[in-house]
Amino acid sequence: MSMSENPERLLRIAEVQNLTGLQRSSIYRLIQEDRFPHPLKLSERASAWRESAVCTWIAERIAGRPA
């Protein structure tokens, strides 16, 4: 499968906050602690996260939580 058939979405910080329910400061603290996916550097002032990495992180939190 080529990238044009199923490209990986890149999420900016506002989308990551919306998906996770976390504030910007919490996301960056978790990144520093290696407990959240690191962003990709798009340019000097822009970063984004792979949607799949964020969704995997969310799924792991759900799986590790008692029902």
C-alpha positions as CSV (number, residue, x, y, z in Angstrom):
1,M,0.0,0.0,0.0
2,S,1.4,3.4,-0.9
3,M,1.2,6.5,1.2
4,S,-1.2,8.1,-1.2
5,E,-3.7,5.3,-0.5
6,N,-3.7,5.7,3.3
7,P,-1.6,8.6,4.4
8,E,-0.8,9.0,8.1
9,R,-2.6,12.0,9.6
10,L,-0.6,14.5,11.5
11,L,-2.3,16.2,14.5
12,R,-1.4,19.6,15.8
13,I,-1.5,20.3,19.6
14,A,-5.1,21.5,19.7
15,E,-6.3,18.2,18.1
16,V,-4.1,16.2,20.5
17,Q,-5.6,18.1,23.5
18,N,-9.1,17.5,22.2
19,L,-8.5,13.7,21.7
20,T,-6.7,13.2,25.0
21,G,-8.5,15.7,27.2
22,L,-5.1,16.8,28.5
23,Q,-3.8,20.4,28.7
24,R,-0.8,21.5,26.7
25,S,1.4,21.6,29.8
26,S,0.4,18.0,30.8
27,I,1.2,16.7,27.3
28,Y,4.7,18.3,27.3
29,R,5.4,17.1,30.8
30,L,4.5,13.5,29.8
31,I,6.7,13.8,26.7
32,Q,9.6,14.9,29.0
33,E,8.9,11.8,31.1
34,D,8.8,9.6,28.0
35,R,5.2,8.7,28.8
36,F,3.6,10.3,25.7
37,P,4.5,10.1,22.0
38,H,7.1,12.6,20.9
39,P,6.0,15.1,18.2
40,L,7.5,15.4,14.7
41,K,9.2,18.7,14.0
42,L,7.5,20.1,10.9
43,S,9.4,23.4,10.9
44,E,11.2,25.7,13.3
45,R,8.0,26.6,15.0
46,A,5.6,23.8,14.1
47,S,5.2,20.3,15.5
48,A,2.7,17.5,15.0
49,W,1.9,14.1,16.3
50,R,1.2,10.9,14.3
51,E,-2.5,10.2,14.7
52,S,-1.7,6.5,15.1
53,A,0.7,7.1,17.9
54,V,-1.8,9.2,19.8
55,C,-4.6,6.7,19.3
56,T,-2.3,3.9,20.4
57,W,-1.5,5.8,23.6
58,I,-5.2,6.4,24.3
59,A,-6.0,2.7,23.7
60,E,-3.2,1.7,26.1
61,R,-4.7,4.0,28.8
62,I,-8.1,2.4,28.3
63,A,-6.7,-1.2,28.3
64,G,-4.8,-0.5,31.5
65,R,-7.8,0.9,33.4
66,P,-10.1,-1.4,35.4
67,A,-13.6,-1.9,34.0
